[in-house]
């Protein structure tokens, strides 16, 4: 039985309760489950296959027969000397993979996966956002949302750190929302708001929040990101006025929202952790086991 180690930057945090706040902690966990189901043994010491979930460089990684790099966020942090340490490179952005290949670097497209499913729940929530404030104390999405507070007739619910004293108390539902319950939250929401870091938007890295919302049956409304059409005809806002218009339009027209969601769910049907584990293991098997 071959062994696999999934490396994530959150591994460096020794406090497990804090690690659970990192997005890559959950990507790691769900990918481990997929590899285990595919017959791999999960192990850290000299694994046969190492998969590095890249969003930030890591100082030390275990030796492995085959190293794979999966760039899922922050492409600006990826340097050529990092790429040279791996036998296979995957990108959660098709655009970024194409740019790498244009520069002579072999890269395969591996879209952001989701573990979420459509739950049979009433749509009891209007507009939901789960995310922390930025380090600089500003997040354009929330600034825009605050500026249209008097123009949208709906209930807004926000979970995340750093919003005390910034958003209205009636909007703030908590500093943390358990990832294990996120599927139910999104399935009960009509709209899930989303935004991107600048480098991810430019290079076509869809925030996994978009994919999770679609899979759970909610309508994402997002800022612009290259390659969004691959997921579907997702509503995009560029300023506060457009955000207000989109929220009002799709809260009042459930049929239009459902049509977008259904098409998008069809588009991302294969964007699963099982599919990601299968593609990575195929590269591993072809390059190592059968050579």
SULJOSUL-V481421 format. One record per backbone hydrogen bond with DSSP energy under -1.0 kcal/mol. NH is the residue of the N-H (numbers start at 1). CO is the residue of the C=O. E is the energy in kcal/mol with one decimal. If there is no record, write none. Layout:
nh;co;e
NH;CO;E
NH;CO;E
This chain:
nh;co;e
4;41;-2.6
5;49;-2.4
7;51;-2.9
11;8;-2.2
12;9;-1.8
13;10;-1.5
19;15;-2.3
20;16;-1.6
21;18;-2.0
22;19;-1.7
27;23;-1.5
28;24;-2.6
29;25;-2.0
30;26;-2.6
31;27;-2.3
32;28;-2.6
33;29;-2.0
34;30;-1.7
35;31;-2.5
36;32;-2.7
37;33;-2.1
38;34;-1.2
39;36;-1.5
40;35;-2.4
41;2;-2.9
43;4;-2.2
49;3;-2.0
50;66;-2.8
51;5;-2.8
52;68;-2.9
53;7;-3.0
54;52;-1.1
54;70;-2.7
65;47;-1.2
66;48;-1.5
68;50;-3.2
69;88;-2.6
70;52;-2.9
71;90;-3.0
72;54;-2.1
73;54;-1.4
77;74;-1.7
78;75;-1.8
83;79;-1.9
84;80;-2.1
85;82;-1.8
86;83;-1.8
87;67;-2.1
88;67;-1.5
90;69;-3.6
91;108;-2.5
92;71;-2.7
97;93;-2.0
98;94;-2.3
99;95;-2.0
100;96;-2.3
101;97;-2.2
102;98;-2.1
103;99;-1.3
104;101;-1.7
105;100;-2.8
108;89;-2.3
110;91;-3.2
114;271;-1.8
121;119;-1.7
124;122;-1.8
125;188;-2.3
127;155;-2.1
128;191;-2.3
129;157;-2.1
131;159;-2.7
133;161;-2.9
137;134;-1.8
143;139;-2.3
144;140;-3.1
145;141;-2.2
146;142;-2.7
147;143;-1.8
149;146;-1.3
151;148;-2.1
152;148;-1.1
154;152;-1.1
157;127;-2.5
158;171;-2.9
159;129;-2.1
160;174;-2.4
166;163;-2.3
167;163;-1.9
171;168;-2.0
172;168;-1.4
173;158;-3.3
181;178;-1.6
182;179;-1.3
185;181;-1.8
186;182;-2.7
187;183;-2.2
188;184;-1.4
189;186;-1.1
190;125;-1.8
191;126;-2.3
192;219;-2.2
193;128;-2.6
194;221;-2.0
201;197;-2.4
202;198;-2.4
203;199;-1.9
205;200;-3.0
210;207;-2.2
212;208;-2.9
213;209;-2.3
214;210;-2.3
215;211;-2.5
216;212;-2.0
217;214;-1.3
218;213;-3.0
219;190;-2.1
221;192;-2.0
222;235;-2.1
226;201;-2.3
228;225;-1.5
230;227;-1.6
231;228;-1.8
232;228;-1.4
234;232;-1.8
237;222;-2.4
243;239;-2.0
244;240;-2.5
245;241;-2.2
246;242;-2.5
247;243;-2.4
248;244;-2.3
249;245;-2.6
250;246;-2.3
251;247;-1.8
252;248;-1.5
257;253;-1.7
258;254;-2.7
259;255;-2.0
260;256;-1.7
261;257;-2.4
262;258;-2.8
263;259;-1.9
264;260;-2.4
265;261;-2.9
266;262;-1.6
267;263;-1.9
268;264;-2.0
271;268;-2.4
272;270;-1.9
276;272;-1.9
277;273;-2.7
278;274;-2.0
279;275;-2.2
280;276;-2.3
281;277;-2.4
282;278;-1.9
283;279;-1.8
284;280;-2.2
285;281;-3.1
286;282;-2.5
287;283;-2.2
288;284;-2.3
290;285;-2.1
291;288;-1.0
